[in-house]
Amino acid sequence: MDYRFEISKPDSSDFRCEIAINGDQTFQQFHDKIIETLGFDGSQMASFFALDKLGNRGKEIALMEMSLGDDDEENNTLVMDVTTIREVVNASCIELDYVYDFFSNNYLKVEYAGEYVGDSADVLPLCVYCEGPLPHQSSYDVNDDWELDKDEDEDDGYDDSFMEEFGGKTSGRRGRRKNDDDDEDYRFGDEDDEYGNDDYNEDCGYDERFESLDDYIDKL
């Protein structure tokens, strides 16, 4: 038997989609057709949840095995690629939730809409129609680069007044010169500032007129 499923947003009526699938096909094939139709990222986790007549979620049909072990008798999770449509959808379960975005808890309503009678040339699963604005799926890329450079006038967490007493605001920190080539490093300050003076001790980072921190404190 071929099934028709109507897919909609739980909080809106402006989106409608219908997908036909054979009862002997798997939820993995159903999932693949949904993400293909809606343009979702197939690398993200997703699950179907069977709903009872009161709308409560029961069994989960997940992308991968979620049980803790073979002895987990109370495991309530099935796996998409080995679970067929007819195993779950029956007279006591004609609705499902399809969670496609676990990060934002976004899901779609999937409702059995009757038997599909199509052309013999139809290749199932098949998107019968899809109309309205597509649902949004959050995007998360673990390879995103983070910009670590700071603006010149941004607070860098250093006490400028203290550092200036010890021979320079930045005490020899290295950085990237704005508008210069990315691979050029330099020490903050002009060529003729205290970094070029003999009084600047590059090893210790403060003016040699203070032989110790106690001398500095005595002068305050």
Secondary structure, 3 states (H helix, E strand, C coil): CEEEEEEECCCCCCCEEEEEEECCCEHHHHHHHHHHHHCCCCCCCCEEEEECCCCCEEEEEECCCCCCCCCCCCCCEEEHHHCEHHHHCECCECEEEEEEECCCCEEEEEEEEEECCCCCCCCCCEEEEEECCCCCCCCCCCCCCCCCCCCCCCCCCCCHHHHHHCCCCCCCCEEECCCCCCCCEEECCCCCCHHHCCCECCCCCCECCCCCHHHHHHHC
